[in-house]
Amino acid sequence: MTEFRGERLQIMLSPEELAVVDDFRFRNRMPTRAAAVRELLKLGLASTTGAAGSDMKSANYGVFGRGPGSHRETDS
């Protein structure tokens, strides 16, 4: 049975984030990056229990921090 995927989601990743996705993909013998991202999304959604409070900012949801001069330079 083929799943219909009618919606495209485009995201931008840092080189470090892409390396993490690729490592997961190859470690789990997945055929594509898209398959790895779908699996990571499924695992992440299954593991959440609503722990993110209303005080969380969108900048807190990256895989890695940013360097000096970025909008994430300070952790506040």
PyMOL Python script that loads the backbone (N, CA, C, O; Angstrom):
from pymol import cmd

cmd.read_pdbstr("""\
ATOM      1  N   MET A   1       0.838  -1.171   0.000  1.00  0.00           N
ATOM      2  CA  MET A   1       0.000   0.000   0.000  1.00  0.00           C
ATOM      3  C   MET A   1       0.890   1.244   0.000  1.00  0.00           C
ATOM      4  O   MET A   1       1.765   1.382   0.855  1.00  0.00           O
ATOM      5  N   THR A   2       0.676   2.117  -0.924  1.00  0.00           N
ATOM      6  CA  THR A   2       1.440   3.346  -1.023  1.00  0.00           C
ATOM      7  C   THR A   2       0.702   4.469  -0.312  1.00  0.00           C
ATOM      8  O   THR A   2      -0.491   4.679  -0.533  1.00  0.00           O
ATOM      9  N   GLU A   3       1.423   5.190   0.545  1.00  0.00           N
ATOM     10  CA  GLU A   3       0.813   6.315   1.242  1.00  0.00           C
ATOM     11  C   GLU A   3       0.810   7.531   0.334  1.00  0.00           C
ATOM     12  O   GLU A   3       1.789   7.795  -0.364  1.00  0.00           O
ATOM     13  N   PHE A   4      -0.284   8.265   0.343  1.00  0.00           N
ATOM     14  CA  PHE A   4      -0.373   9.503  -0.416  1.00  0.00           C
ATOM     15  C   PHE A   4       0.222  10.622   0.424  1.00  0.00           C
ATOM     16  O   PHE A   4      -0.207  10.866   1.552  1.00  0.00           O
ATOM     17  N   ARG A   5       1.207  11.292  -0.136  1.00  0.00           N
ATOM     18  CA  ARG A   5       1.834  12.437   0.539  1.00  0.00           C
ATOM     19  C   ARG A   5       1.598  13.657  -0.328  1.00  0.00           C
ATOM     20  O   ARG A   5       2.369  13.929  -1.249  1.00  0.00           O
ATOM     21  N   GLY A   6       0.554  14.379  -0.042  1.00  0.00           N
ATOM     22  CA  GLY A   6       0.160  15.502  -0.874  1.00  0.00           C
ATOM     23  C   GLY A   6       0.689  16.844  -0.427  1.00  0.00           C
ATOM     24  O   GLY A   6       0.439  17.856  -1.082  1.00  0.00           O
ATOM     25  N   GLU A   7       1.413  16.874   0.672  1.00  0.00           N
ATOM     26  CA  GLU A   7       1.893  18.152   1.193  1.00  0.00           C
ATOM     27  C   GLU A   7       3.415  18.130   1.272  1.00  0.00           C
ATOM     28  O   GLU A   7       4.008  17.166   1.755  1.00  0.00           O
ATOM     29  N   ARG A   8       4.034  19.193   0.796  1.00  0.00           N
ATOM     30  CA  ARG A   8       5.498  19.315   0.838  1.00  0.00           C
ATOM     31  C   ARG A   8       5.866  20.276   1.964  1.00  0.00           C
ATOM     32  O   ARG A   8       5.266  21.340   2.113  1.00  0.00           O
ATOM     33  N   LEU A   9       6.854  19.884   2.746  1.00  0.00           N
ATOM     34  CA  LEU A   9       7.343  20.716   3.845  1.00  0.00           C
ATOM     35  C   LEU A   9       8.818  20.985   3.580  1.00  0.00           C
ATOM     36  O   LEU A   9       9.624  20.057   3.505  1.00  0.00           O
ATOM     37  N   GLN A  10       9.161  22.240   3.440  1.00  0.00           N
ATOM     38  CA  GLN A  10      10.551  22.614   3.183  1.00  0.00           C
ATOM     39  C   GLN A  10      11.143  23.209   4.446  1.00  0.00           C
ATOM     40  O   GLN A  10      10.557  24.109   5.047  1.00  0.00           O
ATOM     41  N   ILE A  11      12.318  22.705   4.855  1.00  0.00           N
ATOM     42  CA  ILE A  11      12.997  23.236   6.031  1.00  0.00           C
ATOM     43  C   ILE A  11      14.456  23.513   5.680  1.00  0.00           C
ATOM     44  O   ILE A  11      15.017  22.918   4.760  1.00  0.00           O
ATOM     45  N   MET A  12      15.042  24.413   6.421  1.00  0.00           N
ATOM     46  CA  MET A  12      16.458  24.720   6.266  1.00  0.00           C
ATOM     47  C   MET A  12      17.184  24.145   7.474  1.00  0.00           C
ATOM     48  O   MET A  12      16.742  24.328   8.608  1.00  0.00           O
ATOM     49  N   LEU A  13      18.302  23.446   7.239  1.00  0.00           N
ATOM     50  CA  LEU A  13      19.086  22.858   8.308  1.00  0.00           C
ATOM     51  C   LEU A  13      20.515  23.374   8.254  1.00  0.00           C
ATOM     52  O   LEU A  13      21.050  23.653   7.181  1.00  0.00           O
ATOM     53  N   SER A  14      21.120  23.497   9.420  1.00  0.00           N
ATOM     54  CA  SER A  14      22.540  23.829   9.475  1.00  0.00           C
ATOM     55  C   SER A  14      23.326  22.585   9.059  1.00  0.00           C
ATOM     56  O   SER A  14      22.772  21.485   9.051  1.00  0.00           O
ATOM     57  N   PRO A  15      24.592  22.737   8.717  1.00  0.00           N
ATOM     58  CA  PRO A  15      25.402  21.550   8.389  1.00  0.00           C
ATOM     59  C   PRO A  15      25.428  20.529   9.528  1.00  0.00           C
ATOM     60  O   PRO A  15      25.436  19.324   9.279  1.00  0.00           O
ATOM     61  N   GLU A  16      25.441  21.005  10.770  1.00  0.00           N
ATOM     62  CA  GLU A  16      25.460  20.094  11.915  1.00  0.00           C
ATOM     63  C   GLU A  16      24.143  19.329  12.031  1.00  0.00           C
ATOM     64  O   GLU A  16      24.144  18.128  12.304  1.00  0.00           O
ATOM     65  N   GLU A  17      23.027  20.014  11.826  1.00  0.00           N
ATOM     66  CA  GLU A  17      21.725  19.351  11.892  1.00  0.00           C
ATOM     67  C   GLU A  17      21.593  18.320  10.774  1.00  0.00           C
ATOM     68  O   GLU A  17      21.070  17.227  10.992  1.00  0.00           O
ATOM     69  N   LEU A  18      22.064  18.664   9.588  1.00  0.00           N
ATOM     70  CA  LEU A  18      22.007  17.728   8.469  1.00  0.00           C
ATOM     71  C   LEU A  18      22.867  16.494   8.738  1.00  0.00           C
ATOM     72  O   LEU A  18      22.489  15.380   8.376  1.00  0.00           O
ATOM     73  N   ALA A  19      24.020  16.692   9.373  1.00  0.00           N
ATOM     74  CA  ALA A  19      24.882  15.557   9.712  1.00  0.00           C
ATOM     75  C   ALA A  19      24.183  14.616  10.690  1.00  0.00           C
ATOM     76  O   ALA A  19      24.322  13.398  10.580  1.00  0.00           O
ATOM     77  N   VAL A  20      23.429  15.170  11.649  1.00  0.00           N
ATOM     78  CA  VAL A  20      22.694  14.345  12.603  1.00  0.00           C
ATOM     79  C   VAL A  20      21.620  13.529  11.880  1.00  0.00           C
ATOM     80  O   VAL A  20      21.444  12.343  12.158  1.00  0.00           O
ATOM     81  N   VAL A  21      20.911  14.163  10.959  1.00  0.00           N
ATOM     82  CA  VAL A  21      19.880  13.455  10.179  1.00  0.00           C
ATOM     83  C   VAL A  21      20.528  12.346   9.352  1.00  0.00           C
ATOM     84  O   VAL A  21      20.038  11.218   9.325  1.00  0.00           O
ATOM     85  N   ASP A  22      21.626  12.672   8.683  1.00  0.00           N
ATOM     86  CA  ASP A  22      22.304  11.662   7.863  1.00  0.00           C
ATOM     87  C   ASP A  22      22.852  10.515   8.699  1.00  0.00           C
ATOM     88  O   ASP A  22      22.766   9.356   8.291  1.00  0.00           O
ATOM     89  N   ASP A  23      23.414  10.822   9.865  1.00  0.00           N
ATOM     90  CA  ASP A  23      23.899   9.752  10.752  1.00  0.00           C
ATOM     91  C   ASP A  23      22.762   8.830  11.159  1.00  0.00           C
ATOM     92  O   ASP A  23      22.913   7.608  11.136  1.00  0.00           O
ATOM     93  N   PHE A  24      21.617   9.411  11.534  1.00  0.00           N
ATOM     94  CA  PHE A  24      20.441   8.616  11.889  1.00  0.00           C
ATOM     95  C   PHE A  24      20.002   7.767  10.699  1.00  0.00           C
ATOM     96  O   PHE A  24      19.703   6.582  10.846  1.00  0.00           O
ATOM     97  N   ARG A  25      19.967   8.379   9.530  1.00  0.00           N
ATOM     98  CA  ARG A  25      19.534   7.677   8.310  1.00  0.00           C
ATOM     99  C   ARG A  25      20.412   6.460   8.036  1.00  0.00           C
ATOM    100  O   ARG A  25      19.897   5.362   7.824  1.00  0.00           O
ATOM    101  N   PHE A  26      21.720   6.642   8.039  1.00  0.00           N
ATOM    102  CA  PHE A  26      22.606   5.536   7.690  1.00  0.00           C
ATOM    103  C   PHE A  26      22.671   4.487   8.787  1.00  0.00           C
ATOM    104  O   PHE A  26      22.773   3.294   8.502  1.00  0.00           O
ATOM    105  N   ARG A  27      22.610   4.927  10.048  1.00  0.00           N
ATOM    106  CA  ARG A  27      22.626   3.987  11.177  1.00  0.00           C
ATOM    107  C   ARG A  27      21.398   3.072  11.141  1.00  0.00           C
ATOM    108  O   ARG A  27      21.468   1.908  11.536  1.00  0.00           O
ATOM    109  N   ASN A  28      20.280   3.610  10.666  1.00  0.00           N
ATOM    110  CA  ASN A  28      19.040   2.846  10.618  1.00  0.00           C
ATOM    111  C   ASN A  28      18.711   2.334   9.216  1.00  0.00           C
ATOM    112  O   ASN A  28      17.604   1.857   8.965  1.00  0.00           O
ATOM    113  N   ARG A  29      19.676   2.436   8.309  1.00  0.00           N
ATOM    114  CA  ARG A  29      19.538   1.914   6.938  1.00  0.00           C
ATOM    115  C   ARG A  29      18.274   2.402   6.243  1.00  0.00           C
ATOM    116  O   ARG A  29      17.522   1.618   5.665  1.00  0.00           O
ATOM    117  N   MET A  30      18.055   3.715   6.313  1.00  0.00           N
ATOM    118  CA  MET A  30      16.870   4.299   5.693  1.00  0.00           C
ATOM    119  C   MET A  30      17.221   4.725   4.271  1.00  0.00           C
ATOM    120  O   MET A  30      18.350   5.145   4.017  1.00  0.00           O
ATOM    121  N   PRO A  31      16.282   4.626   3.347  1.00  0.00           N
ATOM    122  CA  PRO A  31      16.586   4.870   1.935  1.00  0.00           C
ATOM    123  C   PRO A  31      16.818   6.338   1.568  1.00  0.00           C
ATOM    124  O   PRO A  31      17.563   6.625   0.631  1.00  0.00           O
ATOM    125  N   THR A  32      16.196   7.264   2.286  1.00  0.00           N
ATOM    126  CA  THR A  32      16.285   8.680   1.917  1.00  0.00           C
ATOM    127  C   THR A  32      16.338   9.561   3.156  1.00  0.00           C
ATOM    128  O   THR A  32      15.997   9.136   4.260  1.00  0.00           O
ATOM    129  N   ARG A  33      16.773  10.794   2.949  1.00  0.00           N
ATOM    130  CA  ARG A  33      16.711  11.772   4.035  1.00  0.00           C
ATOM    131  C   ARG A  33      15.268  12.024   4.442  1.00  0.00           C
ATOM    132  O   ARG A  33      14.965  12.169   5.626  1.00  0.00           O
ATOM    133  N   ALA A  34      14.386  12.076   3.461  1.00  0.00           N
ATOM    134  CA  ALA A  34      12.974  12.325   3.762  1.00  0.00           C
ATOM    135  C   ALA A  34      12.420  11.238   4.682  1.00  0.00           C
ATOM    136  O   ALA A  34      11.680  11.538   5.618  1.00  0.00           O
ATOM    137  N   ALA A  35      12.771   9.988   4.423  1.00  0.00           N
ATOM    138  CA  ALA A  35      12.306   8.890   5.279  1.00  0.00           C
ATOM    139  C   ALA A  35      12.862   9.054   6.691  1.00  0.00           C
ATOM    140  O   ALA A  35      12.159   8.813   7.673  1.00  0.00           O
ATOM    141  N   ALA A  36      14.126   9.465   6.789  1.00  0.00           N
ATOM    142  CA  ALA A  36      14.740   9.673   8.105  1.00  0.00           C
ATOM    143  C   ALA A  36      14.050  10.809   8.846  1.00  0.00           C
ATOM    144  O   ALA A  36      13.786  10.695  10.043  1.00  0.00           O
ATOM    145  N   VAL A  37      13.755  11.899   8.156  1.00  0.00           N
ATOM    146  CA  VAL A  37      13.088  13.033   8.797  1.00  0.00           C
ATOM    147  C   VAL A  37      11.684  12.635   9.244  1.00  0.00           C
ATOM    148  O   VAL A  37      11.259  13.011  10.336  1.00  0.00           O
ATOM    149  N   ARG A  38      10.958  11.880   8.419  1.00  0.00           N
ATOM    150  CA  ARG A  38       9.620  11.427   8.822  1.00  0.00           C
ATOM    151  C   ARG A  38       9.696  10.553  10.071  1.00  0.00           C
ATOM    152  O   ARG A  38       8.869  10.687  10.973  1.00  0.00           O
ATOM    153  N   GLU A  39      10.683   9.661  10.129  1.00  0.00           N
ATOM    154  CA  GLU A  39      10.828   8.783  11.292  1.00  0.00           C
ATOM    155  C   GLU A  39      11.214   9.581  12.534  1.00  0.00           C
ATOM    156  O   GLU A  39      10.684   9.335  13.617  1.00  0.00           O
ATOM    157  N   LEU A  40      12.137  10.536  12.384  1.00  0.00           N
ATOM    158  CA  LEU A  40      12.520  11.378  13.516  1.00  0.00           C
ATOM    159  C   LEU A  40      11.341  12.198  14.010  1.00  0.00           C
ATOM    160  O   LEU A  40      11.165  12.371  15.216  1.00  0.00           O
ATOM    161  N   LEU A  41      10.536  12.701  13.093  1.00  0.00           N
ATOM    162  CA  LEU A  41       9.344  13.456  13.465  1.00  0.00           C
ATOM    163  C   LEU A  41       8.364  12.571  14.229  1.00  0.00           C
ATOM    164  O   LEU A  41       7.809  12.977  15.250  1.00  0.00           O
ATOM    165  N   LYS A  42       8.160  11.355  13.722  1.00  0.00           N
ATOM    166  CA  LYS A  42       7.258  10.414  14.393  1.00  0.00           C
ATOM    167  C   LYS A  42       7.764  10.077  15.795  1.00  0.00           C
ATOM    168  O   LYS A  42       6.982  10.054  16.746  1.00  0.00           O
ATOM    169  N   LEU A  43       9.063   9.816  15.932  1.00  0.00           N
ATOM    170  CA  LEU A  43       9.637   9.503  17.247  1.00  0.00           C
ATOM    171  C   LEU A  43       9.535  10.695  18.192  1.00  0.00           C
ATOM    172  O   LEU A  43       9.221  10.529  19.370  1.00  0.00           O
ATOM    173  N   GLY A  44       9.797  11.889  17.681  1.00  0.00           N
ATOM    174  CA  GLY A  44       9.713  13.093  18.514  1.00  0.00           C
ATOM    175  C   GLY A  44       8.308  13.354  18.989  1.00  0.00           C
ATOM    176  O   GLY A  44       8.093  13.687  20.154  1.00  0.00           O
ATOM    177  N   LEU A  45       7.346  13.207  18.096  1.00  0.00           N
ATOM    178  CA  LEU A  45       5.951  13.436  18.485  1.00  0.00           C
ATOM    179  C   LEU A  45       5.476  12.396  19.484  1.00  0.00           C
ATOM    180  O   LEU A  45       4.704  12.710  20.390  1.00  0.00           O
ATOM    181  N   ALA A  46       5.933  11.160  19.325  1.00  0.00           N
ATOM    182  CA  ALA A  46       5.536  10.100  20.251  1.00  0.00           C
ATOM    183  C   ALA A  46       6.140  10.308  21.637  1.00  0.00           C
ATOM    184  O   ALA A  46       5.573   9.864  22.635  1.00  0.00           O
ATOM    185  N   SER A  47       7.286  10.980  21.700  1.00  0.00           N
ATOM    186  CA  SER A  47       7.965  11.140  22.988  1.00  0.00           C
ATOM    187  C   SER A  47       7.530  12.386  23.753  1.00  0.00           C
ATOM    188  O   SER A  47       7.851  12.526  24.933  1.00  0.00           O
ATOM    189  N   THR A  48       6.817  13.276  23.109  1.00  0.00           N
ATOM    190  CA  THR A  48       6.417  14.502  23.808  1.00  0.00           C
ATOM    191  C   THR A  48       5.217  14.232  24.701  1.00  0.00           C
ATOM    192  O   THR A  48       4.312  13.468  24.367  1.00  0.00           O
ATOM    193  N   THR A  49       5.251  14.885  25.836  1.00  0.00           N
ATOM    194  CA  THR A  49       4.132  14.740  26.770  1.00  0.00           C
ATOM    195  C   THR A  49       3.606  16.109  27.167  1.00  0.00           C
ATOM    196  O   THR A  49       3.007  16.267  28.231  1.00  0.00           O
ATOM    197  N   GLY A  50       3.829  17.091  26.315  1.00  0.00           N
ATOM    198  CA  GLY A  50       3.391  18.432  26.643  1.00  0.00           C
ATOM    199  C   GLY A  50       4.331  19.112  27.620  1.00  0.00           C
ATOM    200  O   GLY A  50       3.925  20.028  28.335  1.00  0.00           O
ATOM    201  N   ALA A  51       5.593  18.671  27.662  1.00  0.00           N
ATOM    202  CA  ALA A  51       6.557  19.223  28.612  1.00  0.00           C
ATOM    203  C   ALA A  51       6.937  20.660  28.296  1.00  0.00           C
ATOM    204  O   ALA A  51       7.372  21.392  29.184  1.00  0.00           O
ATOM    205  N   ALA A  52       6.781  21.071  27.055  1.00  0.00           N
ATOM    206  CA  ALA A  52       7.130  22.448  26.690  1.00  0.00           C
ATOM    207  C   ALA A  52       6.092  23.386  27.270  1.00  0.00           C
ATOM    208  O   ALA A  52       4.906  23.296  26.956  1.00  0.00           O
ATOM    209  N   GLY A  53       6.550  24.277  28.111  1.00  0.00           N
ATOM    210  CA  GLY A  53       5.644  25.214  28.755  1.00  0.00           C
ATOM    211  C   GLY A  53       5.376  26.425  27.888  1.00  0.00           C
ATOM    212  O   GLY A  53       5.970  26.584  26.822  1.00  0.00           O
ATOM    213  N   SER A  54       4.490  27.263  28.345  1.00  0.00           N
ATOM    214  CA  SER A  54       4.157  28.461  27.590  1.00  0.00           C
ATOM    215  C   SER A  54       5.286  29.471  27.604  1.00  0.00           C
ATOM    216  O   SER A  54       5.254  30.440  26.844  1.00  0.00           O
ATOM    217  N   ASP A  55       6.302  29.266  28.464  1.00  0.00           N
ATOM    218  CA  ASP A  55       7.431  30.186  28.512  1.00  0.00           C
ATOM    219  C   ASP A  55       8.514  29.820  27.502  1.00  0.00           C
ATOM    220  O   ASP A  55       9.537  30.501  27.431  1.00  0.00           O
ATOM    221  N   MET A  56       8.313  28.768  26.725  1.00  0.00           N
ATOM    222  CA  MET A  56       9.290  28.372  25.714  1.00  0.00           C
ATOM    223  C   MET A  56       9.202  29.303  24.518  1.00  0.00           C
ATOM    224  O   MET A  56       8.112  29.681  24.087  1.00  0.00           O
ATOM    225  N   LYS A  57      10.375  29.670  23.982  1.00  0.00           N
ATOM    226  CA  LYS A  57      10.445  30.502  22.794  1.00  0.00           C
ATOM    227  C   LYS A  57      10.790  29.622  21.602  1.00  0.00           C
ATOM    228  O   LYS A  57      11.404  28.567  21.763  1.00  0.00           O
ATOM    229  N   SER A  58      10.400  30.046  20.416  1.00  0.00           N
ATOM    230  CA  SER A  58      10.689  29.243  19.227  1.00  0.00           C
ATOM    231  C   SER A  58      12.184  29.046  19.037  1.00  0.00           C
ATOM    232  O   SER A  58      12.597  28.024  18.487  1.00  0.00           O
ATOM    233  N   ALA A  59      13.006  29.988  19.472  1.00  0.00           N
ATOM    234  CA  ALA A  59      14.454  29.873  19.344  1.00  0.00           C
ATOM    235  C   ALA A  59      15.020  28.725  20.183  1.00  0.00           C
ATOM    236  O   ALA A  59      16.148  28.295  19.942  1.00  0.00           O
ATOM    237  N   ASN A  60      14.265  28.219  21.160  1.00  0.00           N
ATOM    238  CA  ASN A  60      14.726  27.128  22.007  1.00  0.00           C
ATOM    239  C   ASN A  60      14.582  25.757  21.352  1.00  0.00           C
ATOM    240  O   ASN A  60      14.966  24.751  21.948  1.00  0.00           O
ATOM    241  N   TYR A  61      14.048  25.699  20.159  1.00  0.00           N
ATOM    242  CA  TYR A  61      13.748  24.413  19.553  1.00  0.00           C
ATOM    243  C   TYR A  61      14.757  23.960  18.509  1.00  0.00           C
ATOM    244  O   TYR A  61      14.470  23.012  17.778  1.00  0.00           O
ATOM    245  N   GLY A  62      15.914  24.584  18.402  1.00  0.00           N
ATOM    246  CA  GLY A  62      16.937  24.143  17.462  1.00  0.00           C
ATOM    247  C   GLY A  62      17.670  22.935  17.999  1.00  0.00           C
ATOM    248  O   GLY A  62      17.631  22.659  19.198  1.00  0.00           O
ATOM    249  N   VAL A  63      18.340  22.215  17.117  1.00  0.00           N
ATOM    250  CA  VAL A  63      19.133  21.069  17.529  1.00  0.00           C
ATOM    251  C   VAL A  63      20.453  21.541  18.124  1.00  0.00           C
ATOM    252  O   VAL A  63      20.951  20.960  19.088  1.00  0.00           O
ATOM    253  N   PHE A  64      21.019  22.601  17.543  1.00  0.00           N
ATOM    254  CA  PHE A  64      22.289  23.154  17.990  1.00  0.00           C
ATOM    255  C   PHE A  64      22.136  24.634  18.248  1.00  0.00           C
ATOM    256  O   PHE A  64      21.258  25.274  17.670  1.00  0.00           O
ATOM    257  N   GLY A  65      22.969  25.189  19.100  1.00  0.00           N
ATOM    258  CA  GLY A  65      23.001  26.627  19.334  1.00  0.00           C
ATOM    259  C   GLY A  65      23.630  27.330  18.139  1.00  0.00           C
ATOM    260  O   GLY A  65      24.190  26.684  17.253  1.00  0.00           O
ATOM    261  N   ARG A  66      23.538  28.620  18.120  1.00  0.00           N
ATOM    262  CA  ARG A  66      24.115  29.415  17.052  1.00  0.00           C
ATOM    263  C   ARG A  66      25.368  30.112  17.572  1.00  0.00           C
ATOM    264  O   ARG A  66      25.596  30.188  18.779  1.00  0.00           O
ATOM    265  N   GLY A  67      26.156  30.609  16.662  1.00  0.00           N
ATOM    266  CA  GLY A  67      27.401  31.277  17.005  1.00  0.00           C
ATOM    267  C   GLY A  67      27.199  32.716  17.423  1.00  0.00           C
ATOM    268  O   GLY A  67      26.069  33.200  17.484  1.00  0.00           O
ATOM    269  N   PRO A  68      28.291  33.401  17.712  1.00  0.00           N
ATOM    270  CA  PRO A  68      28.239  34.802  18.116  1.00  0.00           C
ATOM    271  C   PRO A  68      27.558  35.671  17.064  1.00  0.00           C
ATOM    272  O   PRO A  68      27.719  35.462  15.861  1.00  0.00           O
ATOM    273  N   GLY A  69      26.807  36.631  17.537  1.00  0.00           N
ATOM    274  CA  GLY A  69      26.154  37.553  16.630  1.00  0.00           C
ATOM    275  C   GLY A  69      24.812  37.081  16.109  1.00  0.00           C
ATOM    276  O   GLY A  69      24.163  37.785  15.336  1.00  0.00           O
ATOM    277  N   SER A  70      24.394  35.908  16.521  1.00  0.00           N
ATOM    278  CA  SER A  70      23.102  35.403  16.042  1.00  0.00           C
ATOM    279  C   SER A  70      22.004  35.785  17.020  1.00  0.00           C
ATOM    280  O   SER A  70      22.273  36.318  18.097  1.00  0.00           O
ATOM    281  N   HIS A  71      20.763  35.506  16.636  1.00  0.00           N
ATOM    282  CA  HIS A  71      19.637  35.802  17.522  1.00  0.00           C
ATOM    283  C   HIS A  71      19.617  34.887  18.739  1.00  0.00           C
ATOM    284  O   HIS A  71      18.845  35.114  19.670  1.00  0.00           O
ATOM    285  N   ARG A  72      20.456  33.857  18.743  1.00  0.00           N
ATOM    286  CA  ARG A  72      20.515  32.921  19.877  1.00  0.00           C
ATOM    287  C   ARG A  72      21.818  33.031  20.634  1.00  0.00           C
ATOM    288  O   ARG A  72      22.215  32.083  21.311  1.00  0.00           O
ATOM    289  N   GLU A  73      22.497  34.166  20.539  1.00  0.00           N
ATOM    290  CA  GLU A  73      23.799  34.332  21.172  1.00  0.00           C
ATOM    291  C   GLU A  73      23.735  34.127  22.679  1.00  0.00           C
ATOM    292  O   GLU A  73      24.650  33.544  23.262  1.00  0.00           O
ATOM    293  N   THR A  74      22.679  34.593  23.310  1.00  0.00           N
ATOM    294  CA  THR A  74      22.536  34.429  24.755  1.00  0.00           C
ATOM    295  C   THR A  74      21.407  33.470  25.058  1.00  0.00           C
ATOM    296  O   THR A  74      20.408  33.431  24.341  1.00  0.00           O
ATOM    297  N   ASP A  75      21.558  32.715  26.091  1.00  0.00           N
ATOM    298  CA  ASP A  75      20.501  31.803  26.534  1.00  0.00           C
ATOM    299  C   ASP A  75      19.752  32.462  27.673  1.00  0.00           C
ATOM    300  O   ASP A  75      20.194  32.410  28.821  1.00  0.00           O
ATOM    301  N   SER A  76      18.620  33.081  27.368  1.00  0.00           N
ATOM    302  CA  SER A  76      17.828  33.711  28.428  1.00  0.00           C
ATOM    303  C   SER A  76      16.411  33.255  28.375  1.00  0.00           C
ATOM    304  O   SER A  76      15.595  33.681  29.192  1.00  0.00           O
TER     305      SER A  76
END
""", "prot")
cmd.dss("prot")
cmd.show_as("cartoon", "prot")
cmd.util.cbc("prot")
cmd.orient("prot")
